[in-house]
């Protein structure tokens, strides 16, 4: 399944690239008696830009979802095929809207956007067991991080479909907000999910018990600690300093001991043990 997953990634990337290529080929540039209708051309390019942003954002989220996953189940692959199928219909709706921006064409495109968004959410939740050892607990974390954004995206698309019923052009213009909003928020939220995955089961459970304000504060501290620890590479002293700095920040903010903090991290407990061993060596050296 690992080798098959790699081939499926290549297939998915190729399909997204073909979809974007097909869409740009559908943008007509008509020259009548040596004159170009720039108003019509601008409108056609606008339709293409809206569709391009949406498909590009779909590829970006697809890459984030499957990043660092070595194997996926047949069920996830089937769902991903359905997602790619839904996305591959976007060029057809784009061509229809270029031909004539009407209530029906814009609303049909909106429904396609809605189906794709729902499929992305379903696949993201389905793939958690392949990425994390404690999928049920991480589903709660995923809901906390992405829940409001997902509900917001679905609500926005439904509202824009309703707007398109009364004003197709207004609905089309509003649809560009969906991929732009998604692109701006997804990277940071995906990073938050990756950072929390560094915690063990006790850490995740303790994190979810914090208040909303404390969660955001803890995530900032955690991101800095992970960044400093990774920058230190194989330098044990730098990793230890990053850990102590993180512990001091957490102690000041939440009033918990280093022992409690170390219980949240599998790796951190090792760092803490090394730190104590260093202290013991210094004591033994002084006594001798």
Phi and psi in degrees as GROMACS dihedral restraints (atoms count N, CA, C in turn):
[ dihedral_restraints ]
;  ai    aj    ak    al  type     phi  dphi    fc
    3     4     5     6     1   -64.8    20    10
    4     5     6     7     1   -46.5    20    10
    6     7     8     9     1   -66.8    20    10
    7     8     9    10     1   -38.1    20    10
    9    10    11    12     1   -64.0    20    10
   10    11    12    13     1   -38.3    20    10
   12    13    14    15     1   -63.7    20    10
   13    14    15    16     1   -39.2    20    10
   15    16    17    18     1   -62.6    20    10
   16    17    18    19     1   -42.2    20    10
   18    19    20    21     1   -67.6    20    10
   19    20    21    22     1   -35.5    20    10
   21    22    23    24     1   -69.0    20    10
   22    23    24    25     1   -35.2    20    10
   24    25    26    27     1   -60.4    20    10
   25    26    27    28     1   -44.1    20    10
   27    28    29    30     1   -63.4    20    10
   28    29    30    31     1   -42.0    20    10
   30    31    32    33     1   -61.4    20    10
   31    32    33    34     1   -46.4    20    10
   33    34    35    36     1   -62.7    20    10
   34    35    36    37     1   -44.5    20    10
   36    37    38    39     1   -60.6    20    10
   37    38    39    40     1   -40.1    20    10
   39    40    41    42     1   -64.9    20    10
   40    41    42    43     1   -41.2    20    10
   42    43    44    45     1   -63.4    20    10
   43    44    45    46     1   -44.5    20    10
   45    46    47    48     1   -61.1    20    10
   46    47    48    49     1   -40.9    20    10
   48    49    50    51     1   -64.5    20    10
   49    50    51    52     1   -40.3    20    10
   51    52    53    54     1   -66.3    20    10
   52    53    54    55     1   -40.2    20    10
   54    55    56    57     1   -59.4    20    10
   55    56    57    58     1   -46.0    20    10
   57    58    59    60     1   -65.7    20    10
   58    59    60    61     1   -36.2    20    10
   60    61    62    63     1   -67.6    20    10
   61    62    63    64     1   -43.6    20    10
   63    64    65    66     1   -60.7    20    10
   64    65    66    67     1   -41.4    20    10
   66    67    68    69     1   -61.9    20    10
   67    68    69    70     1   -41.7    20    10
   69    70    71    72     1   -70.8    20    10
   70    71    72    73     1   -28.9    20    10
   72    73    74    75     1   -70.7    20    10
   73    74    75    76     1   -21.7    20    10
   75    76    77    78     1   -81.5    20    10
   76    77    78    79     1    -7.6    20    10
   78    79    80    81     1   -80.9    20    10
   79    80    81    82     1   109.4    20    10
   81    82    83    84     1   -80.2    20    10
   82    83    84    85     1   142.6    20    10
   84    85    86    87     1  -122.3    20    10
   85    86    87    88     1    97.2    20    10
   87    88    89    90     1   -96.2    20    10
   88    89    90    91     1   132.9    20    10
   90    91    92    93     1  -117.0    20    10
   91    92    93    94     1   114.3    20    10
   93    94    95    96     1  -113.3    20    10
   94    95    96    97     1   117.0    20    10
   96    97    98    99     1    53.7    20    10
   97    98    99   100     1    39.9    20    10
   99   100   101   102     1    75.3    20    10
  100   101   102   103     1     9.4    20    10
  102   103   104   105     1  -120.0    20    10
  103   104   105   106     1   136.8    20    10
  105   106   107   108     1  -102.0    20    10
  106   107   108   109     1   132.6    20    10
  108   109   110   111     1   -80.5    20    10
  109   110   111   112     1    92.1    20    10
  111   112   113   114     1   -65.6    20    10
  112   113   114   115     1   -30.4    20    10
  114   115   116   117     1   -64.6    20    10
  115   116   117   118     1   -46.2    20    10
  117   118   119   120     1   -66.4    20    10
  118   119   120   121     1   -39.5    20    10
  120   121   122   123     1   -63.3    20    10
  121   122   123   124     1   -43.1    20    10
  123   124   125   126     1   -62.6    20    10
  124   125   126   127     1   -39.0    20    10
  126   127   128   129     1   -65.5    20    10
  127   128   129   130     1   -43.1    20    10
  129   130   131   132     1   -64.5    20    10
  130   131   132   133     1   -42.0    20    10
  132   133   134   135     1   -65.1    20    10
  133   134   135   136     1   -36.7    20    10
  135   136   137   138     1   -61.1    20    10
  136   137   138   139     1   -42.6    20    10
  138   139   140   141     1   -62.0    20    10
  139   140   141   142     1   -43.1    20    10
  141   142   143   144     1   -63.4    20    10
  142   143   144   145     1   -42.0    20    10
  144   145   146   147     1   -61.3    20    10
  145   146   147   148     1   -43.6    20    10
  147   148   149   150     1   -59.3    20    10
  148   149   150   151     1   -48.4    20    10
  150   151   152   153     1   -67.2    20    10
  151   152   153   154     1   -39.7    20    10
  153   154   155   156     1   -60.9    20    10
  154   155   156   157     1   -47.1    20    10
  156   157   158   159     1   -59.1    20    10
  157   158   159   160     1   -40.9    20    10
  159   160   161   162     1   -67.0    20    10
  160   161   162   163     1   -47.6    20    10
  162   163   164   165     1   -66.0    20    10
  163   164   165   166     1   -41.6    20    10
  165   166   167   168     1   -61.7    20    10
  166   167   168   169     1   -40.2    20    10
  168   169   170   171     1   -66.7    20    10
  169   170   171   172     1   -36.0    20    10
  171   172   173   174     1   -61.1    20    10
  172   173   174   175     1   -44.1    20    10
  174   175   176   177     1   -62.9    20    10
  175   176   177   178     1   -42.3    20    10
  177   178   179   180     1   -61.2    20    10
  178   179   180   181     1   -47.1    20    10
  180   181   182   183     1   -67.0    20    10
  181   182   183   184     1   -37.3    20    10
  183   184   185   186     1   -60.7    20    10
  184   185   186   187     1   -43.7    20    10
  186   187   188   189     1   -64.9    20    10
  187   188   189   190     1   -40.5    20    10
  189   190   191   192     1   -65.2    20    10
  190   191   192   193     1   -41.5    20    10
  192   193   194   195     1   -62.6    20    10
  193   194   195   196     1   -44.3    20    10
  195   196   197   198     1   -92.2    20    10
  196   197   198   199     1     0.7    20    10
  198   199   200   201     1   -64.4    20    10
  199   200   201   202     1   134.3    20    10
  201   202   203   204     1    67.2    20    10
  202   203   204   205     1    14.2    20    10
  204   205   206   207     1   -99.5    20    10
  205   206   207   208     1   120.6    20    10
  207   208   209   210     1   -84.5    20    10
  208   209   210   211     1   -33.4    20    10
  210   211   212   213     1  -137.1    20    10
  211   212   213   214     1   147.8    20    10
  213   214   215   216     1  -134.8    20    10
  214   215   216   217     1   154.6    20    10
  216   217   218   219     1   -80.4    20    10
  217   218   219   220     1   165.4    20    10
  219   220   221   222     1   -62.4    20    10
  220   221   222   223     1   -34.4    20    10
  222   223   224   225     1   -61.8    20    10
  223   224   225   226     1   -43.2    20    10
  225   226   227   228     1   -66.6    20    10
  226   227   228   229     1   -39.3    20    10
  228   229   230   231     1   -63.1    20    10
  229   230   231   232     1   -42.0    20    10
  231   232   233   234     1   -62.4    20    10
  232   233   234   235     1   -43.5    20    10
  234   235   236   237     1   -64.5    20    10
  235   236   237   238     1   -35.8    20    10
  237   238   239   240     1   -69.1    20    10
  238   239   240   241     1   -36.2    20    10
  240   241   242   243     1   -59.6    20    10
  241   242   243   244     1   -41.5    20    10
  243   244   245   246     1   -65.0    20    10
  244   245   246   247     1   -37.6    20    10
  246   247   248   249     1   -63.3    20    10
  247   248   249   250     1   -48.3    20    10
  249   250   251   252     1   -61.7    20    10
  250   251   252   253     1   -37.8    20    10
  252   253   254   255     1   -59.7    20    10
  253   254   255   256     1   -46.0    20    10
  255   256   257   258     1   -64.1    20    10
  256   257   258   259     1   -42.0    20    10
  258   259   260   261     1   -66.0    20    10
  259   260   261   262     1   -35.9    20    10
  261   262   263   264     1   -67.6    20    10
  262   263   264   265     1   -13.1    20    10
  264   265   266   267     1   -82.8    20    10
  265   266   267   268     1   -14.4    20    10
  267   268   269   270     1   -58.1    20    10
  268   269   270   271     1   -43.2    20    10
  270   271   272   273     1   -57.9    20    10
  271   272   273   274     1   -35.7    20    10
  273   274   275   276     1   -64.3    20    10
  274   275   276   277     1   -44.0    20    10
  276   277   278   279     1   -68.8    20    10
  277   278   279   280     1   -33.8    20    10
  279   280   281   282     1   -62.7    20    10
  280   281   282   283     1   -44.0    20    10
  282   283   284   285     1   -62.2    20    10
  283   284   285   286     1   -41.2    20    10
  285   286   287   288     1   -62.2    20    10
  286   287   288   289     1   -43.4    20    10
  288   289   290   291     1   -69.2    20    10
  289   290   291   292     1   -34.0    20    10
  291   292   293   294     1   -65.5    20    10
  292   293   294   295     1   -38.3    20    10
  294   295   296   297     1   -65.2    20    10
  295   296   297   298     1   -41.2    20    10
  297   298   299   300     1  -165.8    20    10
  298   299   300   301     1   115.1    20    10
  300   301   302   303     1   -79.8    20    10
  301   302   303   304     1   101.0    20    10
  303   304   305   306     1  -123.8    20    10
  304   305   306   307     1   172.1    20    10
  306   307   308   309     1   -55.7    20    10
  307   308   309   310     1   -45.6    20    10
  309   310   311   312     1   -67.3    20    10
  310   311   312   313     1   -47.1    20    10
  312   313   314   315     1   -65.5    20    10
  313   314   315   316     1   -42.0    20    10
  315   316   317   318     1   -69.0    20    10
  316   317   318   319     1   -39.9    20    10
  318   319   320   321     1   -66.8    20    10
  319   320   321   322     1   -38.1    20    10
  321   322   323   324     1   -62.4    20    10
  322   323   324   325     1   -41.3    20    10
  324   325   326   327     1   -63.6    20    10
  325   326   327   328     1   -40.4    20    10
  327   328   329   330     1   -61.7    20    10
  328   329   330   331     1   -40.1    20    10
  330   331   332   333     1   -64.8    20    10
  331   332   333   334     1   -40.0    20    10
  333   334   335   336     1   -61.9    20    10
  334   335   336   337     1   -42.6    20    10
  336   337   338   339     1   -59.1    20    10
  337   338   339   340     1   -42.0    20    10
  339   340   341   342     1   -64.4    20    10
  340   341   342   343     1   -44.8    20    10
  342   343   344   345     1   -62.1    20    10
  343   344   345   346     1   -44.6    20    10
  345   346   347   348     1   -61.6    20    10
  346   347   348   349     1   -44.3    20    10
  348   349   350   351     1   -61.9    20    10
  349   350   351   352     1   -44.0    20    10
  351   352   353   354     1   -64.4    20    10
  352   353   354   355     1   -42.3    20    10
  354   355   356   357     1   -63.0    20    10
  355   356   357   358     1   -38.3    20    10
  357   358   359   360     1   -62.0    20    10
  358   359   360   361     1   -41.5    20    10
  360   361   362   363     1   -65.6    20    10
  361   362   363   364     1   -43.8    20    10
  363   364   365   366     1   -62.0    20    10
  364   365   366   367     1   -44.3    20    10
  366   367   368   369     1   -67.5    20    10
  367   368   369   370     1   -41.1    20    10
  369   370   371   372     1   -60.0    20    10
  370   371   372   373     1   -42.0    20    10
  372   373   374   375     1   -72.2    20    10
  373   374   375   376     1   -32.5    20    10
  375   376   377   378     1   -71.9    20    10
  376   377   378   379     1   -27.5    20    10
  378   379   380   381     1   -86.6    20    10
  379   380   381   382     1    -8.7    20    10
  381   382   383   384     1   -56.5    20    10
  382   383   384   385     1   -41.5    20    10
  384   385   386   387     1   -60.2    20    10
  385   386   387   388     1   -27.0    20    10
  387   388   389   390     1   -79.8    20    10
  388   389   390   391     1   -18.7    20    10
  390   391   392   393     1  -100.7    20    10
  391   392   393   394     1   -27.9    20    10
  393   394   395   396     1  -130.4    20    10
  394   395   396   397     1   147.6    20    10
  396   397   398   399     1   -74.7    20    10
  397   398   399   400     1   -20.4    20    10
  399   400   401   402     1  -123.5    20    10
  400   401   402   403     1    72.4    20    10
  402   403   404   405     1   -62.3    20    10
  403   404   405   406     1   -36.8    20    10
  405   406   407   408     1   -63.5    20    10
  406   407   408   409     1   -43.0    20    10
  408   409   410   411     1   -67.6    20    10
  409   410   411   412     1   -38.7    20    10
  411   412   413   414     1   -70.9    20    10
  412   413   414   415     1   -25.2    20    10
  414   415   416   417     1   -63.7    20    10
  415   416   417   418     1   -36.8    20    10
  417   418   419   420     1   -65.3    20    10
  418   419   420   421     1   -39.8    20    10
  420   421   422   423     1   -66.1    20    10
  421   422   423   424     1   -43.1    20    10
  423   424   425   426     1   -59.4    20    10
  424   425   426   427     1   -43.7    20    10
  426   427   428   429     1   -63.2    20    10
  427   428   429   430     1   -39.6    20    10
  429   430   431   432     1   -63.4    20    10
  430   431   432   433     1   -44.4    20    10
  432   433   434   435     1   -77.2    20    10
  433   434   435   436     1   -44.6    20    10
  435   436   437   438     1  -103.9    20    10
  436   437   438   439     1   -11.7    20    10
  438   439   440   441     1   -53.9    20    10
  439   440   441   442     1   -52.6    20    10
  441   442   443   444     1   -65.2    20    10
  442   443   444   445     1   -39.2    20    10
  444   445   446   447     1   -64.8    20    10
  445   446   447   448     1   -43.5    20    10
  447   448   449   450     1   -64.0    20    10
  448   449   450   451     1   -46.2    20    10
  450   451   452   453     1   -63.6    20    10
  451   452   453   454     1   -39.6    20    10
  453   454   455   456     1   -62.4    20    10
  454   455   456   457     1   -42.9    20    10
  456   457   458   459     1   -64.3    20    10
  457   458   459   460     1   -45.4    20    10
  459   460   461   462     1   -63.2    20    10
  460   461   462   463     1   -43.3    20    10
  462   463   464   465     1   -62.9    20    10
  463   464   465   466     1   -43.5    20    10
  465   466   467   468     1   -61.2    20    10
  466   467   468   469     1   -44.7    20    10
  468   469   470   471     1   -62.4    20    10
  469   470   471   472     1   -42.5    20    10
  471   472   473   474     1   -62.2    20    10
  472   473   474   475     1   -43.4    20    10
  474   475   476   477     1   -63.0    20    10
  475   476   477   478     1   -41.4    20    10
  477   478   479   480     1   -68.0    20    10
  478   479   480   481     1   -33.3    20    10
  480   481   482   483     1   -63.2    20    10
  481   482   483   484     1   -41.7    20    10
  483   484   485   486     1   -65.1    20    10
  484   485   486   487     1   -41.8    20    10
  486   487   488   489     1   -61.2    20    10
  487   488   489   490     1   -40.6    20    10
  489   490   491   492     1   -63.4    20    10
  490   491   492   493     1   -27.3    20    10
  492   493   494   495     1   -62.4    20    10
  493   494   495   496     1   -37.0    20    10
  495   496   497   498     1   -93.5    20    10
  496   497   498   499     1   -34.1    20    10
  498   499   500   501     1  -144.6    20    10
  499   500   501   502     1    95.0    20    10
  501   502   503   504     1   -55.6    20    10
  502   503   504   505     1   -43.2    20    10
  504   505   506   507     1   -65.8    20    10
  505   506   507   508     1   -42.6    20    10
  507   508   509   510     1   -61.8    20    10
  508   509   510   511     1   -41.7    20    10
  510   511   512   513     1   -63.2    20    10
  511   512   513   514     1   -41.5    20    10
  513   514   515   516     1   -63.3    20    10
  514   515   516   517     1   -43.4    20    10
  516   517   518   519     1   -62.6    20    10
  517   518   519   520     1   -41.3    20    10
  519   520   521   522     1   -67.0    20    10
  520   521   522   523     1   -29.9    20    10
  522   523   524   525     1   -60.9    20    10
  523   524   525   526     1   -25.2    20    10
  525   526   527   528     1   -68.4    20    10
  526   527   528   529     1   -19.0    20    10
  528   529   530   531     1   -65.1    20    10
  529   530   531   532     1   -34.3    20    10
  531   532   533   534     1   -61.1    20    10
  532   533   534   535     1   -56.6    20    10
  534   535   536   537     1   -67.3    20    10
  535   536   537   538     1   -35.1    20    10
  537   538   539   540     1   -63.5    20    10
  538   539   540   541     1   -46.4    20    10
  540   541   542   543     1   -62.0    20    10
  541   542   543   544     1   -43.3    20    10
  543   544   545   546     1   -64.0    20    10
  544   545   546   547     1   -44.9    20    10
  546   547   548   549     1   -63.2    20    10
  547   548   549   550     1   -39.7    20    10
  549   550   551   552     1   -67.7    20    10
  550   551   552   553     1   -32.9    20    10
  552   553   554   555     1   -98.0    20    10
  553   554   555   556     1   -24.2    20    10
  555   556   557   558     1   -67.0    20    10
  556   557   558   559     1   -41.6    20    10
  558   559   560   561     1   -61.1    20    10
  559   560   561   562     1   -47.3    20    10
  561   562   563   564     1   -66.8    20    10
  562   563   564   565     1   -39.1    20    10
  564   565   566   567     1   -69.2    20    10
  565   566   567   568     1   -38.3    20    10
  567   568   569   570     1   -64.8    20    10
  568   569   570   571     1   -36.3    20    10
  570   571   572   573     1   -65.6    20    10
  571   572   573   574     1   -39.5    20    10
  573   574   575   576     1   -60.4    20    10
  574   575   576   577     1   -42.5    20    10
  576   577   578   579     1   -64.3    20    10
  577   578   579   580     1   -41.8    20    10
  579   580   581   582     1   -64.8    20    10
  580   581   582   583     1   -38.9    20    10
  582   583   584   585     1   -65.3    20    10
  583   584   585   586     1   -44.3    20    10
  585   586   587   588     1   -66.1    20    10
  586   587   588   589     1   -29.8    20    10
  588   589   590   591     1   -66.1    20    10
  589   590   591   592     1   -13.6    20    10
  591   592   593   594     1   -73.1    20    10
  592   593   594   595     1   -17.5    20    10
  594   595   596   597     1   -80.3    20    10
  595   596   597   598     1   155.3    20    10
  597   598   599   600     1   -88.3    20    10
  598   599   600   601     1  -172.3    20    10
  600   601   602   603     1   -59.7    20    10
  601   602   603   604     1   -40.2    20    10
  603   604   605   606     1   -65.5    20    10
  604   605   606   607     1   -42.0    20    10
  606   607   608   609     1   -63.8    20    10
  607   608   609   610     1   -44.7    20    10
  609   610   611   612     1   -62.2    20    10
  610   611   612   613     1   -44.8    20    10
  612   613   614   615     1   -62.1    20    10
  613   614   615   616     1   -42.8    20    10
  615   616   617   618     1   -66.4    20    10
  616   617   618   619     1   -39.3    20    10
  618   619   620   621     1   -61.0    20    10
  619   620   621   622     1   -43.7    20    10
  621   622   623   624     1   -68.7    20    10
  622   623   624   625     1   -18.2    20    10
  624   625   626   627     1   -84.0    20    10
  625   626   627   628     1   -12.4    20    10
  627   628   629   630     1   -71.6    20    10
  628   629   630   631     1   160.0    20    10
  630   631   632   633     1   -72.8    20    10
  631   632   633   634     1   166.5    20    10
  633   634   635   636     1   -58.6    20    10
  634   635   636   637     1   -42.7    20    10
  636   637   638   639     1   -64.2    20    10
  637   638   639   640     1   -43.9    20    10
  639   640   641   642     1   -69.1    20    10
  640   641   642   643     1   -32.0    20    10
  642   643   644   645     1   -62.7    20    10
  643   644   645   646     1   -45.8    20    10
  645   646   647   648     1   -62.4    20    10
  646   647   648   649     1   -41.0    20    10
  648   649   650   651     1   -65.3    20    10
  649   650   651   652     1   -43.8    20    10
  651   652   653   654     1   -64.4    20    10
  652   653   654   655     1   -39.2    20    10
  654   655   656   657     1   -61.9    20    10
  655   656   657   658     1   -37.6    20    10
  657   658   659   660     1   -63.7    20    10
  658   659   660   661     1   -44.9    20    10
  660   661   662   663     1   -63.6    20    10
  661   662   663   664     1   -44.2    20    10
  663   664   665   666     1   -63.2    20    10
  664   665   666   667     1   -41.6    20    10
  666   667   668   669     1   -63.0    20    10
  667   668   669   670     1   -41.9    20    10
  669   670   671   672     1   -65.0    20    10
  670   671   672   673     1   -42.2    20    10
  672   673   674   675     1   -62.8    20    10
  673   674   675   676     1   -46.8    20    10
  675   676   677   678     1   -63.1    20    10
  676   677   678   679     1   -40.7    20    10
  678   679   680   681     1   -63.0    20    10
  679   680   681   682     1   -45.5    20    10
  681   682   683   684     1   -67.0    20    10
  682   683   684   685     1   -39.2    20    10
  684   685   686   687     1   -65.5    20    10
  685   686   687   688     1   -38.9    20    10
  687   688   689   690     1   -72.2    20    10
  688   689   690   691     1   -34.6    20    10
  690   691   692   693     1   -66.7    20    10
  691   692   693   694     1   -28.0    20    10
  693   694   695   696     1   -71.7    20    10
  694   695   696   697     1   -15.2    20    10
  696   697   698   699     1    57.6    20    10
  697   698   699   700     1  -117.4    20    10
  699   700   701   702     1  -101.8    20    10
  700   701   702   703     1    15.5    20    10
  702   703   704   705     1   -82.5    20    10
  703   704   705   706     1   103.3    20    10
  705   706   707   708     1   -63.5    20    10
  706   707   708   709     1   -36.6    20    10
  708   709   710   711     1   -65.8    20    10
  709   710   711   712     1   -41.9    20    10
  711   712   713   714     1   -66.1    20    10
  712   713   714   715     1   -39.2    20    10
  714   715   716   717     1   -63.8    20    10
  715   716   717   718     1   -41.1    20    10
  717   718   719   720     1   -64.9    20    10
  718   719   720   721     1   -40.4    20    10
  720   721   722   723     1   -65.2    20    10
  721   722   723   724     1   -39.4    20    10
  723   724   725   726     1   -63.0    20    10
  724   725   726   727     1   -39.7    20    10
  726   727   728   729     1   -65.6    20    10
  727   728   729   730     1   -46.5    20    10
  729   730   731   732     1   -62.8    20    10
  730   731   732   733     1   -38.7    20    10
  732   733   734   735     1   -63.6    20    10
  733   734   735   736     1   -42.6    20    10
  735   736   737   738     1   -63.4    20    10
  736   737   738   739     1   -44.5    20    10
  738   739   740   741     1   -60.9    20    10
  739   740   741   742     1   -43.3    20    10
  741   742   743   744     1   -60.5    20    10
  742   743   744   745     1   -42.4    20    10
  744   745   746   747     1   -64.0    20    10
  745   746   747   748     1   -44.5    20    10
  747   748   749   750     1   -67.5    20    10
  748   749   750   751     1   -39.3    20    10
  750   751   752   753     1   -62.7    20    10
  751   752   753   754     1   -44.0    20    10
  753   754   755   756     1   -66.5    20    10
  754   755   756   757     1   -36.4    20    10
  756   757   758   759     1   -80.4    20    10
  757   758   759   760     1   -39.7    20    10
  759   760   761   762     1  -118.4    20    10
  760   761   762   763     1    -8.9    20    10
  762   763   764   765     1    67.6    20    10
  763   764   765   766     1    34.5    20    10
  765   766   767   768     1  -111.9    20    10
  766   767   768   769     1   156.1    20    10
  768   769   770   771     1   -80.2    20    10
  769   770   771   772     1   165.7    20    10
  771   772   773   774     1   -63.2    20    10
  772   773   774   775     1   -34.9    20    10
  774   775   776   777     1   -59.5    20    10
  775   776   777   778     1   -44.7    20    10
  777   778   779   780     1   -64.9    20    10
  778   779   780   781     1   -41.9    20    10
  780   781   782   783     1   -64.1    20    10
  781   782   783   784     1   -42.5    20    10
  783   784   785   786     1   -65.7    20    10
  784   785   786   787     1   -26.5    20    10
  786   787   788   789     1   -68.9    20    10
  787   788   789   790     1   -18.5    20    10
  789   790   791   792     1   -78.8    20    10
  790   791   792   793     1   -21.0    20    10
  792   793   794   795     1  -122.4    20    10
  793   794   795   796     1   134.9    20    10
  795   796   797   798     1   -72.0    20    10
  796   797   798   799     1   -44.5    20    10
  798   799   800   801     1   -72.8    20    10
  799   800   801   802     1   -34.3    20    10
  801   802   803   804     1   -65.1    20    10
  802   803   804   805     1   -34.3    20    10
  804   805   806   807     1   -64.1    20    10
  805   806   807   808     1   -33.1    20    10
  807   808   809   810     1   -66.8    20    10
  808   809   810   811     1   -43.6    20    10
  810   811   812   813     1   -60.3    20    10
  811   812   813   814     1   -42.0    20    10
  813   814   815   816     1   -63.9    20    10
  814   815   816   817     1   -40.4    20    10
  816   817   818   819     1   -64.1    20    10
  817   818   819   820     1   -42.0    20    10
  819   820   821   822     1   -62.4    20    10
  820   821   822   823     1   -39.2    20    10
  822   823   824   825     1   -63.2    20    10
  823   824   825   826     1   -42.3    20    10
  825   826   827   828     1   -66.9    20    10
  826   827   828   829     1   -38.1    20    10
  828   829   830   831     1   -62.4    20    10
  829   830   831   832     1   -39.3    20    10
  831   832   833   834     1   -62.4    20    10
  832   833   834   835     1   -41.2    20    10
  834   835   836   837     1   -64.6    20    10
  835   836   837   838     1   -41.7    20    10
  837   838   839   840     1   -64.5    20    10
  838   839   840   841     1   -38.0    20    10
  840   841   842   843     1   -64.3    20    10
  841   842   843   844     1   -40.0    20    10
  843   844   845   846     1   -64.2    20    10
  844   845   846   847     1   -43.2    20    10
  846   847   848   849     1   -61.4    20    10
  847   848   849   850     1   -45.8    20    10
  849   850   851   852     1   -62.6    20    10
  850   851   852   853     1   -38.3    20    10
  852   853   854   855     1   -66.1    20    10
  853   854   855   856     1   -40.7    20    10
  855   856   857   858     1   -67.2    20    10
  856   857   858   859     1   -38.7    20    10
  858   859   860   861     1   -68.0    20    10
  859   860   861   862     1   -34.7    20    10
